[in-house]
Amino acid sequence: MKNKVILLVEDNPDDVELTLRALKKNNIKNEVVVVNDGVEALDFLFGKGKYEGRDTNLMPAVTLLDIKLPRIDGLEVLKQIRSNELTKLLPVVILTSSKEEQDLINGYSLGVNSYVRKPVDFNQFAEAVKHLGLYWLLLNEVPPHKKGD
Amino acid sequence: MKLFPTSSIKNKLIYLILSVSIISIGLGFTIITLKDIKEYKDDLVNNTAINSNLIGEYCVVPLTFRDETEAANIIEKIKTLPSVIAAGIYDDEGKPFVKFPGNAEIRISDSVVIKEKFYFQDDYLEVYTPIKYKDIFYGTVYIKVSTESLDDKINEHLIIMISLMIGLIVLSFIIASILQKKISEPILNLAKTANKVTQEVDYTIRVNRQGTDEIGLLYDSFNEMLKQLSVREEERNKVEHLLRESEKQYRRIVDSAAEGIWVVDENSYTSFVNTRMAELLGYTIEELHQKPVTDFMLEEDAADHYRKIENRRMGLLENYERRFRCKDGHIIWTQVSATPIMDEDNKFKGSCALFTDITDRKISEEKIKLLNEEEKRRNIELVEKNIELKRARNATLNIIEDLSREIEERKQVEQKVIQLAAIVEYSDDAITGKTLDGIITSWNRGAVNIYGYTESEMIGESISILVPDDRKTEVSDILEKIRQGEHIEHFETLRKRKDGKLIDVSLTISPVLDALGKPIGASTIGRDITERKLAEEALRQSEQKFRSLAESSPDNIIRYDNKCRAIYINPQMYQSVRDELVSYIGKTPMESNNHPDTLKYQQKIENVIKTGQPDEMELTVPNRQNELRTHNIRFVPEFDSNHKIIGALAIGRDITNNKKAEEEIRLLNAELEQRVIERTLQLHTANKELEAFAYSVSHDLRAPLRAIDGFSQALIEEYYDKFDNQGKDYIKRVRVGAQRMAQLIDDMLHLSRVSRGDLNIQIVDLSEIALQIADEIKTSHPDRKINFVIMNNIIAKADGRLLRIVLENLIGNAVKFTSKCSDAKVEFGISKQNHETIYYVSDNGAGFDMKYSGKLFGAFQRLHSDSAFPGTGIGLATVQRIIHKHNGRVWANAEVDKGATFYFTIPEGDSQ
């Protein structure tokens, strides 16, 4: 479980801090890679730009993806993840403020694995993160990794 | 002011000021003078009294001792006083003691006085003073003083006063003369200007305003009046000029006309006649003027003329021929086109007619007629002569033939009589015979049918049985005529049937002659014409109805005969169309006027007459006010009783206003549509914006709240020992605030989401939804003991998702507000009222004061504090929005601490 990386795509530093804190509070000590926008997220996943040369065989166990992001938004990131052979089976959880029906529909139709709305109450938020960690890092079986050539 | 009505305003003012000054000065001076005179007199009396008192005192001793010498000495001192004429002393018994001067004549009026007395007498003053010492009366002093000096003093005073008065009056006259100018001069100036305006008839003159007082205003109004007068004058001149021009023009036209023009007044007196007309008749214009037109006609035409004038009075135009006798006695024929002249009130004022000389044509017609008659006469003469010849030749033959023929004829007559008898017997007419006395001798079947009496009932009876009482004389009149051998044909009268019913009959009565040609009886053919009469009456009424309809119709109606000639024109036509555009009676439209569309118009009528198919057209013609008006004209055929086309009706309606209105409506509609498109677009944009806003609210506003809450919690967790209890409480409050804010945002978004989007109407089981909600509440509030009473099978046609929100809110509220009750009860059900289903959710909780029910459904409006019952105040606003979206109503009824009931309706038809 320890070598399983979490990718957190979040532009709001407060939310980053709170998420990290919630993870820590629930004793989830996995490595968390934080990227601040959609472009960076894709760069990380596909080993491009800033992450040029990253071993793309090491994919995150779960990607926590915000929808409203600078440059490329979360739904577009999800679309690209699902349309790429390398990442199409990657577990992605949308973690966002929005409860808009349209966002939910778009998220699920683009193949998101889970959709979680960030509650304002930190205790609830921490609870949600705990469940996420528990589920995606512990219970969920990651699909067999397809080695990229 | 009646004192000097003719005086000028200037004098009036002076009089006014002067009279006021004189009265006041005069009054004042009189009062002063009277007062002064009184004072002078009092002074004189006082002085004299003092002197006499002194003397009296000196005389006490002499009187006591009766010392006359001493008394005389004392009294003599009096003479040193000026103006004393005489003096005397009387003793206590009133007898004279001494007097001065010795020879003085003293009239004693009061020789014994207890109290001082005085009298003014002519030119002097008498004073009586008692002589007293220590209250003992010793006698009386008498002094007589001349009043001359007093009079002098008064006179002097009067002179001064009068001269002062005169001076003041002169002064006030001067001041008045100066002051009056200030007032009277502007008025005089105005009067002068007005005078000038009327004399010179020049409205351009103006007065110069000098002040802002009432006279200044008067000047302004006067100037304004002059201005309007001059404008009016100008307009009048213009109009007059135009009138003169147009009159001149018309006169030129009239004078140069090839036709005679003759205008007569309502009594047929000539009011105008043009040169051509006078020429035609060989008279001068003056000879015709003011003469009755009938003077120049043939006597036998006068009656016809008056008939024609009657037609004019009805407003009809007419063409006809008329003969006139010229001055030299010969007769001319004219073709006349006559038009009525009506005044504004449509009252007949006379007639105007155009005359064309058609004498030549007439003469040739006449000649042809004469020639024809001559020829006819000759032909007849020829024929007659031939006949005579033939007759003479045949006469001989005839005598021989006559004998044999007579036998033959008699046989034929007998035959004929039988035939006739049969005809008479079976005729539908009542054929009866009677004697000259009216006794019935024959009675056929027709008579039986018509009168109801049988033959046997009537033979030998008097005909008068059949005659109604009020017509009894008819019989004798008829019989008298028959005796004279006269025929009576188609005599229409009333007869009484046997059953008493009166019937209309037409009688033809002929005398029955004996061989010598003497009437011996009468035969009557009677026909029952009751039905014909009724039909005639019906026809007359229908004709009357049609006529009054046509006469009063707002439509223009012209009736044409089958030759397309106008035979009737209704009055509206003359009112709405200019004369020259109206067809003339007896003429076709093409013969009547030259409007460019006339040909088309006439062709349409002709076509209607030919085919019997109604038609219509639009025609734009000027009305009497010369405004172009559009008429819709319908042409309909007219049929006689045999369904033969006998003409056509042209019914025109002024549709100018309709057309205008149609056009306006069209424009308005176009504009409206454009506006709807624009509004829809705007609405669309606004909706888009709202969605973008809501999205941004849901996402961006929550992030900072999360930070506030999260880091507050972090503070407590990480720095727990660093905070005292108050600090911890504060942090807790920060978190509660952030969470409440988040709740508010969520509810607002909820509300805005409810408003957006279309309804998804389906059959919804509200009971089922309410049960689900109740179960959820039971699960989430395990500590509460709530008695849910939910009616079964409440089915509605509505948007299920939205109705769930409604019930969640209402039931949620009910649960919330019963939280302080030990035996909470929440009910959901329906009731029917006036065919309407009313849904309700009731509870027995805290309730509320109906005073605030108006605030109930407003967003963020709360009737309870957050600490008592938490909430955002969005729930009921959301409920109301959803119900309104379904076109329903929502309201509430409650009482504090007695619970609340919320009602709503969902109109089934409307929500579709």
Interface residues (C-beta under 8 A of the other chain):
Chain A: N12 D14 D15 E17 L18 R21 K25 I67 K68 T96 S97 S98 K99 E100 E101 K118 P119 V120 D121 F122 N123 F125
Chain B: A694 Y695 S698 H699 D700 R702 A703 P704 L705 R706 A707 D709 G710 F711 S712 Q713 A714 E717 R735 A738 Q739 M741 A742 D746 L749 R753
